[in-house]
Amino acid sequence: MPHSIRGLTRETLIRPLVQISLDLTNNDEALRTAAIAVEAGADWIEVGTPLVLAEGLHAVRALRKEFPNHPLIVDLKTMDGGYLEAEMMGDAGADAVIVMGRAHDATIDRVIEAGDRFGMLVMGDDLGTTDRVAEAVRLEKLGVGMVIHHIGYDHRNQHPELKLSPLTDLEAIVAATTVPVQAVGGLSIDQAVSCPGIGAPVVVFGAPLAIDGESFSAADGDLLGVLTDACSRVHAAPISYPA
């Protein structure tokens, strides 16, 4: 399949997609896990932030070479130096990069400029913002092609009694925007499978399903079997947007 996803819209998202998040710390493990995920039916491959920190452009180039037809998402979590960071990843073969909503407007603008030049989808992450709906609207107005509604790992684990979940505000965010929306942060398989029905059809699987969230290594158990079943369920899920 062609891997360019820059022009993705809600209208062209005719079936749900699965993104595997490689929050790992070395290329060998990332390549092995990605191969399992692709065999299981994953559509997109994410170079997770730990892998970006550990292996950088080497990870992007290695995954691009091994999986030439799969969209490659790089979770840079860019906060400054937006053009240079995005340019480096685009030149290495990335199809999408992630900029933080808490970055200055100027940084988001510069990442979008690099996205234009290299044909990349720019994804805006609302991690850490207090008004999630307003942040999603701001990110779309600035020009991002997808909004990531993200409840962070540290935030969730510091307050387990709150049972924090991206599902809480997801419906309102989808209703307030017109670009594709993705929900990330501690979802169970059942919750992840429900996301297309709430209007967020690009479903991410990472920790703890595919990645151990404490050690940032591949999860134990029958990863191929679990992911194959999860991918099948996501692909069969109906997509529903608010009227």
C-alpha positions in Angstrom: 0.0 0.0 0.0 1.2 3.5 -0.6 2.4 5.0 2.6 1.8 8.8 2.1 -0.8 9.9 4.7 -0.4 13.6 4.5 -3.8 14.3 3.0 -5.7 12.0 5.3 -9.2 13.3 6.2 -12.3 11.9 7.9 -13.9 11.4 4.5 -11.0 9.3 3.3 -10.7 7.2 6.5 -13.1 4.6 5.2 -11.8 1.8 7.6 -10.2 1.9 11.0 -6.4 1.7 11.2 -4.0 0.2 13.7 -0.8 2.0 14.7 1.8 0.1 16.7 3.8 2.3 19.1 7.4 1.2 19.4 8.3 2.7 22.7 11.5 0.7 22.9 15.1 1.6 23.4 17.0 -0.2 20.6 16.6 -0.9 16.9 16.9 -4.6 17.1 13.9 -5.0 19.4 12.0 -2.3 17.5 12.5 -4.1 14.2 11.4 -7.5 15.7 8.3 -6.0 17.3 7.4 -4.1 14.2 7.6 -7.3 12.1 5.3 -9.0 14.5 2.9 -6.1 14.4 2.9 -5.9 10.6 2.3 -9.7 10.4 -0.6 -9.2 12.8 -2.2 -6.6 10.6 -0.9 -3.2 11.9 -1.2 -0.4 9.4 1.0 2.3 10.8 4.4 2.1 12.6 5.3 4.6 15.3 8.8 5.4 16.2 8.1 6.1 19.9 9.8 8.8 21.9 12.1 6.4 23.8 13.3 5.0 20.5 13.8 8.5 19.1 15.9 9.3 22.2 17.9 6.0 22.0 18.4 5.6 18.3 17.2 8.8 16.6 17.5 9.0 12.9 19.0 5.5 12.8 15.7 4.1 13.9 13.7 6.0 11.3 16.0 4.9 8.5 16.1 1.3 9.7 12.3 1.1 9.9 11.8 2.9 6.6 14.2 0.4 4.9 12.5 -2.6 6.4 8.9 -1.5 6.0 8.9 0.7 2.8 5.1 0.6 2.4 3.9 1.3 5.9 3.3 4.9 7.1 6.0 5.8 9.6 5.0 8.1 12.5 7.8 9.8 14.5 6.8 10.9 18.0 9.1 13.8 18.4 7.0 15.6 21.0 8.5 18.8 19.5 8.4 21.9 21.7 11.0 24.1 19.9 13.2 24.1 16.8 10.2 22.8 15.0 11.4 23.1 11.4 14.8 21.4 12.0 13.4 18.5 14.0 10.7 17.8 11.4 13.0 18.3 8.5 15.5 15.8 9.8 12.8 13.1 10.2 11.2 13.9 6.8 14.6 13.6 5.1 15.0 10.2 6.9 11.7 8.9 5.6 9.1 9.8 8.1 5.5 10.2 7.0 4.2 12.0 10.1 5.7 13.9 13.0 4.2 15.0 16.3 4.3 18.5 17.7 3.0 19.4 21.2 0.1 21.7 21.6 1.9 23.4 24.5 4.6 24.5 22.1 4.4 28.1 20.9 2.3 28.8 17.8 5.5 29.7 16.0 6.9 26.2 16.6 3.7 24.5 15.3 3.8 26.8 12.3 7.4 25.7 11.5 6.6 22.0 11.9 3.7 22.5 9.5 6.1 24.2 7.0 8.4 21.2 7.1 5.4 19.0 6.7 4.5 20.9 3.6 8.0 20.5 2.2 8.5 16.8 2.9 4.9 15.7 2.4 4.4 14.7 6.0 1.2 14.6 8.1 1.6 16.9 11.2 -0.1 15.6 14.3 -0.8 17.9 17.2 -0.7 16.4 20.8 -2.8 17.9 23.6 -0.8 16.3 26.4 -0.7 18.4 29.5 -3.3 21.0 28.5 -6.2 21.8 30.9 -9.0 22.6 28.3 -8.6 19.7 25.9 -11.5 20.7 23.6 -10.1 24.3 23.2 -6.6 22.9 22.6 -7.9 20.6 19.8 -9.7 23.5 18.2 -6.5 25.6 18.4 -4.4 22.9 16.9 -6.7 22.5 13.9 -6.9 26.2 13.3 -3.1 26.3 13.3 -3.1 23.7 10.5 -2.3 20.3 12.0 -3.7 17.4 10.0 -4.6 15.2 13.0 -5.3 15.9 16.7 -3.9 13.5 19.3 -5.9 13.4 22.5 -3.4 12.2 25.0 -3.5 11.4 28.7 0.1 10.9 29.8 1.8 7.9 31.4 3.1 9.8 34.4 -0.2 11.6 34.9 -2.2 8.4 34.9 0.2 6.6 37.2 0.4 9.5 39.7 -3.4 9.5 40.1 -4.6 5.9 39.6 -7.6 6.6 41.8 -8.9 9.0 39.2 -8.9 6.4 36.4 -7.9 9.0 33.9 -8.8 8.1 30.3 -8.8 9.8 26.9 -12.3 8.5 26.5 -13.6 11.1 28.9 -13.3 14.1 26.5 -13.0 12.2 23.2 -16.5 12.6 22.0 -16.4 16.4 22.7 -13.1 16.8 20.9 -14.3 14.9 17.8 -17.4 17.1 17.7 -15.4 20.3 18.0 -13.0 19.5 15.2 -13.1 18.3 11.6 -9.6 16.7 11.2 -9.0 13.1 12.2 -8.6 12.5 16.0 -6.6 9.9 17.8 -7.0 8.8 21.5 -3.9 7.7 23.4 -3.2 6.8 27.0 -3.8 3.7 29.0 -6.6 2.2 27.0 -7.5 -1.5 27.3 -8.0 -3.5 24.1 -11.8 -3.2 24.5 -11.6 0.6 25.0 -9.2 1.0 22.0 -11.6 -1.0 19.8 -14.4 1.3 20.9 -12.6 4.4 19.6 -13.7 4.2 15.9 -17.3 4.3 17.1 -16.6 7.6 18.9 -15.0 9.1 15.8 -11.3 8.3 16.4 -10.5 5.5 13.9 -6.7 5.4 14.0 -6.2 3.2 17.0 -2.8 3.0 18.8 -1.5 -0.2 20.5 1.6 0.2 22.7 2.1 -0.2 26.4 1.0 -2.4 28.1 -0.3 -4.5 25.2 2.8 -4.5 23.0 5.3 -2.7 25.2 6.2 -3.1 28.9 5.5 0.4 30.2 8.1 0.0 33.0 11.1 -1.5 31.2 10.3 -0.1 27.7 10.9 -3.6 26.3 8.6 -5.8 24.2 5.8 -7.3 26.3 5.9 -10.9 27.3 3.4 -13.5 26.0 1.8 -14.3 22.7 2.2 -10.9 21.2 1.4 -12.1 17.6 -1.8 -13.7 18.7 -3.0 -10.9 20.9 -2.2 -8.2 18.3 -3.7 -10.3 15.5 -7.0 -10.5 17.4 -6.8 -6.8 18.3 -6.1 -5.7 14.8 -8.9 -7.8 13.4 -11.4 -6.3 15.9 -10.3 -2.7 15.1 -10.5 -3.3 11.4 -14.1 -4.6 11.8 -15.2 -1.8 14.0 -17.7 0.7 12.5 -16.6 4.4 12.3 -19.1 6.9 13.6 -18.8 10.7 13.6 -21.1 13.1 15.4 -23.9 14.5 13.3 
